[in-house]
Amino acid sequence: MDRQFKRTRILAVALTAALGLQAAGVAFAEEHGFHGGPAGHAAPHDGRGYVLDGRYNHGGYYPAFGAGFRALPDGYRPYYWRGSPFYFYGGIWYAPGGPGFVVVRPPVGLVISVLPPYYSTLWFAGVPYYYADNVYYTSGPGGYVVVDPPPNADQPGAPPPPAAPGQSDLIVYPKNGQTSEQQAADDYECHTWARNQSGFDPSTSVGGGVGGARNNYLRAKSACLQARGYEVK
């Protein structure tokens, strides 16, 4: 009898400890707002109440809008929109609410300096959009701008073809495993930035352009691409 009692007690203590560790892990995840990156399965929830964002095969897990947290995760970035604070981490947006903070959609027009660590690049009318957790971003002055869903949001297009010979004269190689879609988006953004810096647009200049403006464009675009992890020749 004593031996059976001890065995039962040991099993009970072990089960309690296991449940305690599991509960602590869930609490820690909820406290810090962790979420998965691109998922290898299509389960609608990840076991912590986080919801799969499967649109465009994005595959990230995020807390539902309106979910409450006692504290912000470490490493969040603060932003302000018309005097109201918003906090950004891992593709999730928070605002003050309830006993601490709630998950919200960011206001259209808010500019962020860095995209979330997991995002999907989409093309609409030749322009790249970046998508995560039901929020769309486009490149803009100072970083990336929160925008409304594009027209025909359910029907993204293909990335544009590479620049025709004579438009760029740059040979670009991805060094960090960038996909063709990502390279097209980076090329578009670097082209836009170089065009604004130099005042020269090779896609509209007759004969490809000559002189210092074109050289300034090529130098600016090359520097932009190199900063994004490409080898440029």
Secondary structure, 3 states (H helix, E strand, C coil): CHHHHHHHHHHHHHHHHHHHHHHHHHHHHHHHCCCCCCCCCCCCECCCCCEEECHHHCCEEECCCCCEECCCCCCCEEEEECCEEEEEECCEEEEEECCEEEECCCCCCCEECCCCCCCEEEEECCEEEEEECCEEEEEECCEEEEECCCCCCCCCECCCCCCCCCCCCCCEEECCCCCHHHHHHHHHHHHHHHHHHHCCCCCCCHHHCCCHHHHHHHHHHHHHHHHCCEEEC
